[in-house]
Amino acid sequence: MINDITVIDATTHAYNLADRNLARTGSGPSRYAFVYREVLYGMHQRFMRPDQQLPRELFCSDWSPQILAETLFIESNVDIAVHHRLRLDSLLVDGLCAHEKNVELTKRWPQRFLTYAGVNPLDGVEACVADLRQQVAELPSTIGVKLYPDSGSPDRSWRLDDPQYEPLFATVAELGLKVVAVHKIVPNGLVPLFPYRIDDLEMAAIRHPELNFEIVHAGMPPFIEEVAMALMRLPNVYANLEITSALLHAGFGQVLDGLAQFFGVGAARKIIYSSGAMHFHPQPIIEWLAELSFPDELLSRYRIPQVTEEDRANILGGTYARMLDLNLDQLRAGIADDEFALAKAASPAAPPWSRWRAAVEPVPAS
């Protein structure tokens, strides 16, 4: 919580970027997997200040669910987090975030974590539907599904508006899942840009008003205007700020301009905070969003009023809670005295990554 605002981080990950998890060709990692990992680490270095960066040996490892939880709930003001099962099957052996991590997070801290299943439609729609059913059967509390337009391969992609995938969306609704989060805008390394456009997501959202759709990475170029138009026209489409939020914190003016465009088309209540933790540390991003305001030039250009405390509260948690019909009072009550609340009270200013560093760095001899 910050400024009495309940914070819901809508996209978090316990990545596995260890060498052994990279897809291989011959005797070494595939160039697609290697470049993808380099892109992830490059973004971490570019968008986190030097004192907030991780060394490569920590970043390029198998990230622990325990450390993810401690980073979110002790080192930052995150109250509730959403963990995504990922399916970049062409790049990573376990797809980057394994289902087993969803299971561990849900069973250990059900009061803190919500989870999205992850499926790969390129496996074929029947296999995809069966996989989704199995994941939800194991974790009945699953509330959404995460999709990629490809699996990291440059020559294979799919479209959400392809009629052959209609059974997938029908199954999502049948299982009671409320949201489909789709990775868009940011290409996964050495792949073409065209699958990351949003036109196919728009059609899926029009066909399925019973589902909510998150445009993950909304607000980043090159599709800022297209996303703004989708938010304005489609009531069940939302802007997920994963990676975008790190660029905002890093001072990228084009992205701040994009956020102002969202406000300008009346979509202030369609914007969802996420950090992508532990890709980026959530705390500096939360602090920036908690003080969000637009310069006079943007207020004039888009004819918008200044950001209010209600706007900030909606971005940081209120909009996500409304989208999923979550009761914020009940969520706060459920975490008030748990292990993380007690640890945070005992160490209210834990430095970024201190738990991760302490877990892996040797303790000097006394």
Secondary structure, 3 states (H helix, E strand, C coil): CECCECCEEEEECCCECCHHHECEECCEECHHHHHHHHHHHHHHHHHCCHHHCCCHHHHCCECCHHHHHHHHHCCCCCCEEEEECCCCCCCECCCCCCHHHHHHHHHHCCCCEEEEEECCHHHCHHHHHHHHHHHHHHCCCCCEEEECCECCCCCCECCCCCHHHHHHHHHHHHCCCCEEEEECCCCCCCCCCHHHCCHHHHHHHHHCCCCEEEEECCCCCCCHHHHHHHHHHCCCEEEECCCHHHHHHHCCHHHHHHHHHHHHCCCHHHEECCCCCCCCCHHHHHHHHHCCCCCHHHHHHHCCCCCCHHHHHHHHHHHHHHHHCCCHHHHHHHHCCCHHHHHHHHCCCCCCCHHHHHHHCCCCCC
